[in-house]
């Protein structure tokens, strides 16, 4: 089976779109980063290194220090799919991130986005 194109896409090429989406709605790069840290367990230094190294999404999630224990609380529809029903685990992780950034752009409170 052929890999989905997003798996081999550089995280660094999508990251500015996450920030742009958030900033257009009055949110911040720092809030986007907080979501990424929460989801993946990466530190600010590690995230910057992944961006600088042009790491693809597959490697980005494969090397994530610790996927947050509360990811199962991320539910709903993103890109026409229910995130909790996506069978491919890598695609599901990518969509978790998409969903959280989408919630941020829609003005949802950070404590709700971070499922705390």
N, CA, C and O of each residue as an XYZ file, in Angstrom:
464
protein
N       0.841     -1.189      0.000
C       0.000      0.000      0.000
C       0.883      1.249      0.000
O       1.868      1.327      0.734
N       0.524      2.200     -0.814
C       1.305      3.427     -0.933
C       1.068      4.349      0.266
O      -0.048      4.460      0.774
N       2.129      4.997      0.698
C       2.033      5.939      1.818
C       1.235      7.170      1.389
O       1.346      7.641      0.257
N       0.436      7.672      2.314
C      -0.268      8.927      2.071
C       0.771     10.044      1.959
O       1.782     10.026      2.662
N       0.530     10.987      1.102
C       1.474     12.079      0.850
C       1.815     12.876      2.113
O       2.946     13.336      2.266
N       0.849     13.041      3.014
C       1.106     13.839      4.222
C       2.186     13.193      5.101
O       2.893     13.899      5.820
N       2.322     11.859      5.052
C       3.300     11.170      5.898
C       4.729     11.588      5.562
O       5.585     11.662      6.444
N       4.980     11.859      4.284
C       6.328     12.235      3.848
C       6.495     13.749      3.683
O       7.551     14.224      3.265
N       5.444     14.493      4.016
C       5.504     15.956      3.970
C       6.301     16.456      5.170
O       6.147     15.948      6.280
N       7.147     17.448      4.941
C       7.914     18.029      6.043
C       6.975     18.735      7.016
O       6.129     19.532      6.611
N       7.131     18.434      8.296
C       6.361     19.134      9.324
C       6.578     20.637      9.186
O       5.643     21.422      9.337
N       7.825     21.034      8.897
C       8.173     22.462      8.780
C       7.397     23.162      7.670
O       7.227     24.380      7.713
N       6.927     22.419      6.685
C       6.170     23.055      5.589
C       4.706     23.291      5.976
O       4.038     24.132      5.375
N       4.208     22.561      6.965
C       2.817     22.700      7.408
C       2.712     23.605      8.634
O       1.716     24.304      8.818
N       3.739     23.585      9.460
C       3.772     24.359     10.713
C       3.391     25.833     10.516
O       2.585     26.347     11.292
N       3.940     26.539      9.504
C       3.534     27.945      9.322
C       2.035     28.106      9.027
O       1.441     29.132      9.356
N       1.435     27.095      8.411
C      -0.005     27.150      8.137
C      -0.814     27.042      9.429
O      -1.842     27.700      9.586
N      -0.336     26.201     10.355
C      -0.989     26.111     11.665
C      -0.946     27.475     12.357
O      -1.951     27.948     12.887
N       0.223     28.091     12.343
C       0.405     29.395     12.997
C      -0.453     30.460     12.320
O      -1.125     31.248     12.986
N      -0.421     30.474     10.996
C      -1.207     31.448     10.234
C      -2.700     31.303     10.535
O      -3.398     32.295     10.745
N      -3.175     30.070     10.554
C      -4.595     29.814     10.841
C      -4.971     30.367     12.219
O      -6.019     30.991     12.385
N      -4.106     30.130     13.197
C      -4.365     30.608     14.556
C      -4.303     32.138     14.635
O      -5.175     32.774     15.227
N      -3.253     32.719     14.025
C      -3.057     34.170     14.113
C      -4.157     34.946     13.400
O      -4.517     36.044     13.824
N      -4.691     34.384     12.324
C      -5.791     35.048     11.610
C      -7.021     35.188     12.495
O      -7.872     36.047     12.266
N      -7.102     34.336     13.506
C      -8.245     34.357     14.422
C      -7.879     34.953     15.780
O      -8.606     34.781     16.758
N      -6.734     35.664     15.833
C      -6.353     36.355     17.055
C      -5.664     35.484     18.094
O      -5.514     35.892     19.246
N      -5.244     34.289     17.699
C      -4.514     33.423     18.617
C      -3.019     33.550     18.304
O      -2.641     34.299     17.404
N      -2.167     32.826     19.039
C      -0.728     33.060     18.905
C       0.060     31.802     18.530
O      -0.411     30.676     18.687
N       1.277     32.038     18.029
C       2.232     30.967     17.736
C       2.507     30.180     19.018
O       2.615     28.955     18.982
N       2.618     30.877     20.145
C       2.894     30.232     21.424
C       1.782     29.245     21.781
O       2.050     28.179     22.334
N       0.547     29.599     21.468
C      -0.566     28.689     21.752
C      -0.495     27.449     20.845
O      -0.763     26.335     21.294
N      -0.139     27.646     19.592
C       0.049     26.506     18.679
C       1.153     25.603     19.229
O       1.002     24.382     19.281
N       2.262     26.217     19.638
C       3.379     25.439     20.185
C       2.956     24.673     21.440
O       3.340     23.517     21.618
N       2.179     25.302     22.300
C       1.699     24.650     23.522
C       0.897     23.398     23.180
O       1.032     22.369     23.841
N       0.067     23.486     22.152
C      -0.711     22.333     21.693
C       0.230     21.218     21.236
O       0.029     20.053     21.580
N       1.255     21.576     20.462
C       2.208     20.580     19.961
C       2.963     19.924     21.122
O       3.144     18.706     21.137
N       3.402     20.732     22.092
C       4.112     20.189     23.258
C       3.200     19.225     24.025
O       3.623     18.142     24.429
N       1.947     19.637     24.217
C       0.981     18.815     24.956
C       0.765     17.477     24.246
O       0.787     16.420     24.877
N       0.557     17.535     22.933
C       0.237     16.332     22.166
C       1.410     15.372     22.067
O       1.230     14.160     22.184
N       2.613     15.901     21.851
C       3.763     15.058     21.499
C       4.787     14.859     22.609
O       5.529     13.877     22.593
N       4.839     15.770     23.566
C       5.860     15.703     24.595
C       7.178     16.350     24.184
O       8.146     16.315     24.944
N       7.226     16.941     22.987
C       8.447     17.629     22.559
C       8.674     18.880     23.401
O       7.724     19.513     23.864
N       9.939     19.225     23.592
C      10.315     20.484     24.239
C      10.437     21.551     23.149
O      10.478     21.218     21.965
N      10.496     22.832     23.535
C      10.690     23.877     22.529
C      11.950     23.655     21.676
O      11.935     23.877     20.465
N      13.031     23.216     22.320
C      14.291     22.992     21.598
C      14.149     21.839     20.603
O      14.620     21.922     19.468
N      13.497     20.773     21.042
C      13.293     19.611     20.167
C      12.418     19.978     18.974
O      12.695     19.575     17.844
N      11.361     20.744     19.232
C      10.476     21.161     18.144
C      11.246     21.987     17.116
O      11.112     21.765     15.912
N      12.043     22.930     17.586
C      12.822     23.766     16.671
C      13.798     22.921     15.856
O      13.996     23.172     14.668
N      14.399     21.937     16.482
C      15.333     21.058     15.780
C      14.617     20.262     14.681
O      15.158     20.089     13.589
N      13.416     19.784     14.965
C      12.629     19.044     13.975
C      12.283     19.940     12.787
O      12.302     19.497     11.638
N      11.969     21.195     13.072
C      11.655     22.160     12.006
C      12.916     22.426     11.181
O      12.876     22.393      9.951
N      14.021     22.688     11.856
C      15.289     22.978     11.167
C      15.755     21.804     10.312
O      16.321     22.003      9.237
N      15.516     20.569     10.791
C      15.967     19.365     10.087
C      14.995     18.911      8.995
O      15.225     17.900      8.331
N      13.905     19.669      8.816
C      12.891     19.305      7.825
C      12.409     17.855      8.012
O      12.402     17.057      7.075
N      12.016     17.553      9.229
C      11.522     16.226      9.593
C      10.132     16.014      8.998
O       9.286     16.907      9.046
N       9.901     14.816      8.432
C       8.575     14.536      7.875
C       7.609     14.137      9.005
O       8.028     13.843     10.124
N       6.312     14.135      8.683
C       5.299     13.841      9.700
C       5.460     12.437     10.281
O       5.256     12.232     11.477
N       5.824     11.475      9.438
C       5.992     10.112      9.929
C       7.065     10.060     11.021
O       6.850      9.459     12.074
N       8.204     10.681     10.775
C       9.297     10.726     11.748
C       8.915     11.600     12.938
O       9.223     11.269     14.083
N       8.247     12.712     12.663
C       7.807     13.636     13.715
C       7.026     12.888     14.797
O       7.295     13.051     15.987
N       6.063     12.071     14.381
C       5.265     11.345     15.367
C       5.958     10.082     15.869
O       5.762      9.689     17.019
N       6.766      9.440     15.025
C       7.485      8.229     15.453
C       8.477      8.552     16.568
O       8.693      7.733     17.462
N       9.079      9.734     16.522
C      10.085     10.124     17.511
C       9.517     10.951     18.665
O      10.256     11.358     19.562
N       8.221     11.196     18.641
C       7.609     11.996     19.710
C       7.897     11.340     21.065
O       7.658     10.145     21.241
N       8.410     12.121     22.019
C       8.787     11.556     23.319
C       7.641     10.847     24.036
O       7.839      9.774     24.606
N       6.452     11.435     24.013
C       5.342     10.860     24.771
C       4.032     11.423     24.250
O       3.715     12.588     24.490
N       3.264     10.600     23.533
C       1.943     11.047     23.112
C       1.100     11.228     24.376
O       1.100     10.363     25.252
N       0.396     12.332     24.469
C      -0.354     12.634     25.684
C      -1.368     11.531     25.989
O      -2.026     11.001     25.093
N      -1.475     11.205     27.261
C      -2.383     10.138     27.704
C      -3.850     10.478     27.437
O      -4.692      9.580     27.391
N      -4.162     11.749     27.262
C      -5.553     12.169     27.052
C      -5.944     12.320     25.580
O      -6.979     12.916     25.283
N      -5.141     11.794     24.659
C      -5.492     11.956     23.240
C      -6.840     11.322     22.902
O      -7.515     11.766     21.973
N      -7.233     10.302     23.637
C      -8.526      9.657     23.354
C      -9.703     10.601     23.617
O     -10.820     10.341     23.171
N      -9.453     11.690     24.336
C     -10.497     12.680     24.596
C     -10.689     13.638     23.413
O     -11.625     14.438     23.404
N      -9.797     13.551     22.415
C      -9.928     14.385     21.217
C     -10.905     13.674     20.289
O     -10.611     12.611     19.742
N     -12.069     14.287     20.128
C     -13.103     13.680     19.290
C     -13.689     14.736     18.366
O     -13.462     15.932     18.548
N     -14.433     14.286     17.387
C     -15.092     15.204     16.475
C     -14.606     15.015     15.050
O     -13.819     14.116     14.753
N     -15.094     15.885     14.178
C     -14.822     15.752     12.748
C     -13.760     16.749     12.307
O     -13.809     17.928     12.656
N     -12.801     16.256     11.536
C     -11.800     17.112     10.899
C     -11.575     16.556      9.496
O     -11.380     15.353      9.326
N     -11.602     17.419      8.506
C     -11.419     17.011      7.106
C     -12.418     15.921      6.703
O     -12.099     15.058      5.885
N     -13.609     15.961      7.269
C     -14.646     15.012      6.906
C     -14.581     13.656      7.595
O     -15.382     12.770      7.299
N     -13.633     13.489      8.512
C     -13.476     12.214      9.222
C     -13.608     12.418     10.723
O     -13.167     13.436     11.256
N     -14.214     11.452     11.405
C     -14.248     11.478     12.864
C     -12.875     11.021     13.338
O     -12.464      9.901     13.037
N     -12.157     11.869     14.076
C     -10.785     11.536     14.479
C     -10.702     10.251     15.295
O      -9.732      9.501     15.188
N     -11.715     10.005     16.102
C     -11.676      8.811     16.948
C     -11.882      7.513     16.156
O     -11.664      6.424     16.688
N     -12.300      7.623     14.890
C     -12.556      6.433     14.066
C     -11.497      6.202     12.984
O     -11.607      5.247     12.216
N     -10.494      7.043     12.912
C      -9.447      6.884     11.896
C      -8.604      5.663     12.257
O      -8.042      5.588     13.349
N      -8.522      4.713     11.334
C      -7.848      3.449     11.626
C      -6.323      3.547     11.555
O      -5.633      2.931     12.368
N      -5.788      4.305     10.603
C      -4.338      4.442     10.488
C      -3.857      5.328     11.643
O      -4.238      6.495     11.738
N      -3.022      4.769     12.513
C      -2.611      5.480     13.735
C      -1.818      6.757     13.441
O      -1.970      7.754     14.147
N      -0.979      6.733     12.411
C      -0.229      7.938     12.065
C      -1.170      9.029     11.559
O      -1.056     10.187     11.963
N      -2.095      8.664     10.679
C      -3.068      9.646     10.182
C      -3.898     10.185     11.338
O      -4.222     11.372     11.371
N      -4.241      9.329     12.273
C      -5.028      9.762     13.423
C      -4.263     10.817     14.238
O      -4.843     11.818     14.659
N      -2.978     10.591     14.455
C      -2.168     11.553     15.210
C      -2.084     12.894     14.478
O      -2.176     13.953     15.099
N      -1.911     12.843     13.163
C      -1.861     14.076     12.370
C      -3.192     14.816     12.479
O      -3.218     16.037     12.631
N      -4.275     14.087     12.403
C      -5.614     14.701     12.500
C      -5.907     15.212     13.909
O      -6.633     16.193     14.070
N      -5.348     14.555     14.939
C      -5.475     15.102     16.300
C      -4.900     16.516     16.322
O      -5.524     17.443     16.836
N      -3.710     16.666     15.760
C      -3.059     17.973     15.729
C      -3.891     18.969     14.925
O      -4.094     20.104     15.356
N      -4.373     18.543     13.759
C      -5.232     19.407     12.940
C      -6.459     19.855     13.722
O      -6.826     21.030     13.706
N      -7.082     18.913     14.401
C      -8.305     19.190     15.162
C      -8.041     20.201     16.276
O      -8.835     21.117     16.487
N      -6.930     20.035     16.985
C      -6.619     20.944     18.088
C      -6.321     22.355     17.586
O      -6.746     23.334     18.198
N      -5.592     22.463     16.473
C      -5.309     23.784     15.895
C      -6.613     24.411     15.400
O      -6.812     25.618     15.534
N      -7.490     23.604     14.835
C      -8.790     24.077     14.380
C      -9.605     24.626     15.557
O     -10.225     25.684     15.452
N      -9.598     23.898     16.671
C     -10.312     24.358     17.864
C      -9.737     25.677     18.366
O     -10.482     26.565     18.781
N      -8.419     25.805     18.327
C      -7.766     27.054     18.726
C      -8.246     28.204     17.848
O      -8.607     29.270     18.348
N      -8.248     27.979     16.534
C      -8.668     29.023     15.588
C     -10.143     29.384     15.759
O     -10.553     30.502     15.446
N     -10.929     28.444     16.250
C     -12.356     28.709     16.462
C     -12.625     29.397     17.798
O     -13.775     29.669     18.142
N     -11.544     29.682     18.559
C     -11.695     30.442     19.793
C     -11.937     29.623     21.043
O     -12.245     30.181     22.096
N     -11.806     28.329     20.949
C     -12.001     27.470     22.117
C     -10.927     27.775     23.166
O      -9.786     28.080     22.821
N     -11.292     27.692     24.423
C     -10.358     27.964     25.522
C      -9.255     26.906     25.553
O      -9.510     25.729     25.296
N      -8.032     27.330     25.870
C      -6.884     26.418     25.895
C      -7.110     25.227     26.822
O      -6.743     24.103     26.481
N      -7.714     25.460     27.999
C      -7.905     24.333     28.918
C      -8.847     23.282     28.326
O      -8.729     22.098     28.642
N      -9.777     23.707     27.473
C     -10.659     22.744     26.793
C      -9.918     22.039     25.662
O     -10.078     20.834     25.471
N      -9.108     22.788     24.909
C      -8.321     22.206     23.815
C      -7.362     21.159     24.371
O      -7.189     20.094     23.779
N      -6.745     21.461     25.502
C      -5.759     20.561     26.115
C      -6.414     19.490     26.986
O      -5.738     18.754     27.704
N      -7.738     19.420     26.907
C      -8.494     18.360     27.597
C      -8.103     18.234     29.059
O      -7.926     17.129     29.572
N      -7.968     19.391     29.737
C      -7.588     19.333     31.157
C      -8.773     19.627     32.059
O      -8.635     19.621     33.282
